[in-house]
Amino acid sequence: MKLLDAMYSIVSADGNQLRLQLHPEHEIYQAHFPGNPITPGVCLVQIVAELAGRQLQRHLTLHRVANLKFTAPVSPVETPMIDVVLSSIDEVEDMVKVKGSIAAAGTGTVMTKYSLEFKG
């Protein structure tokens, strides 16, 4: 499921740092959770896949979660703008390893840290 331009939009991109606008009206937030929407972890992983794939100009599919830490909920109401940092994107054979973080825009408050491996 593609989330770009549906669940979120890219506001700005500066190299490997992207600022995103979350869309609280998206159907996922109606179920997760009504009245207190929180971005599901699987959606955060999909966002990273889409953004890294966009940089590499190809579709990426999650292969393995090496490390994934949620330190604060990502709410489209409380933190409608987030900064996604793709600290490193390494291509090793048929794998793409991506490390980085997701933070509340402009605050530096990290909400998610990740180290993910994709095929594509």
C-alpha positions as MATLAB code, in Angstrom:
seq = 'MKLLDAMYSIVSADGNQLRLQLHPEHEIYQAHFPGNPITPGVCLVQIVAELAGRQLQRHLTLHRVANLKFTAPVSPVETPMIDVVLSSIDEVEDMVKVKGSIAAAGTGTVMTKYSLEFKG';
ca = [
       0.000    0.000    0.000;
       1.489    3.306   -1.066;
       1.164    5.926    1.671;
       2.830    8.911   -0.051;
       0.274   11.597   -0.952;
      -2.423    9.705    0.967;
      -1.264    9.320    4.570;
       1.543   11.865    4.276;
       3.073   14.440    1.941;
       6.664   15.559    1.533;
       6.945   19.204    2.604;
      10.679   19.541    2.015;
      13.698   17.401    1.260;
      17.312   18.290    1.923;
      19.488   15.351    0.992;
      18.662   12.512    3.359;
      16.492   14.647    5.652;
      12.823   14.970    4.750;
      10.039   16.897    6.443;
       6.633   15.257    6.150;
       3.076   16.423    6.796;
       0.864   13.655    8.212;
      -2.784   13.613    7.117;
      -4.997   12.876   10.154;
      -8.038   12.304    7.935;
      -6.451    9.169    6.399;
      -8.527    6.019    6.942;
      -5.778    4.273    8.941;
      -6.140    6.875   11.693;
      -9.886    6.218   11.914;
      -9.094    2.721   13.192;
      -5.778    3.350   14.975;
      -7.174    4.833   17.271;
     -10.499    6.707   16.995;
     -10.260   10.002   18.865;
      -6.542    9.483   19.595;
      -4.837    8.695   16.262;
      -1.357    7.180   16.337;
       0.707    6.193   13.322;
       1.108    2.396   13.326;
       4.695    1.140   13.422;
       4.181   -0.794   10.193;
       3.228    2.488    8.490;
       6.400    4.175    9.760;
       8.421    1.309    8.268;
       6.505    1.688    4.973;
       7.215    5.438    4.966;
      10.950    4.735    5.339;
      10.745    2.171    2.502;
       9.004    4.679    0.230;
      11.433    7.505    1.012;
      14.565    5.346    0.611;
      13.109    3.842   -2.570;
      12.423    7.334   -3.862;
      16.091    8.248   -3.315;
      17.265    5.088   -5.089;
      14.541    5.338   -7.757;
      13.226    1.821   -7.228;
      10.648   -0.073   -5.205;
      11.874   -1.514   -1.900;
      10.304   -4.372    0.052;
      11.046   -4.993    3.716;
      13.249   -8.027    4.240;
      14.383   -7.723    7.864;
      14.056   -5.440   10.860;
      17.518   -5.282   12.392;
      16.498   -2.742   15.037;
      13.360   -0.681   15.607;
      12.700    1.439   18.694;
       9.594    3.522   19.330;
      10.400    6.129   21.968;
       7.232    8.220   21.580;
       3.969    7.893   19.644;
       3.740    9.616   16.257;
       0.384   11.397   16.314;
      -0.916   13.254   13.256;
      -2.702   15.618   15.654;
       0.042   16.335   18.209;
       2.967   16.097   15.765;
       1.503   16.655   12.290;
       4.960   17.458   10.898;
       7.790   14.974   11.278;
      11.404   14.865   10.184;
      12.590   11.580    8.702;
      16.355   11.200    8.579;
      17.862    8.492    6.397;
      21.280    8.540    8.124;
      22.687    5.845    5.884;
      21.548    3.953    2.838;
      23.957    1.126    2.027;
      23.567   -1.255   -0.884;
      25.060   -4.679   -0.161;
      24.566   -7.271   -2.914;
      20.772   -7.439   -3.415;
      20.002   -5.754   -0.083;
      19.525   -2.112    0.887;
      20.296   -1.307    4.522;
      18.724    1.869    5.854;
      19.394    3.450    9.254;
      17.942    6.626   10.685;
      15.360    8.286   12.864;
      11.978    9.976   12.915;
      11.526   13.090   15.046;
       8.947   15.756   15.749;
       9.650   18.487   13.188;
      11.875   21.275   14.385;
      12.201   19.933   17.935;
      14.744   17.168   17.582;
      12.575   14.964   19.815;
      13.257   11.499   18.412;
      10.190    9.264   18.292;
      11.572    6.320   16.314;
      15.021    4.902   15.570;
      15.418    2.248   12.917;
      17.814   -0.067   11.161;
      16.013   -1.884    8.353;
      16.939   -4.129    5.446;
      15.065   -4.081    2.151;
      15.155   -5.986   -1.112;
      14.690   -4.181   -4.358;
];
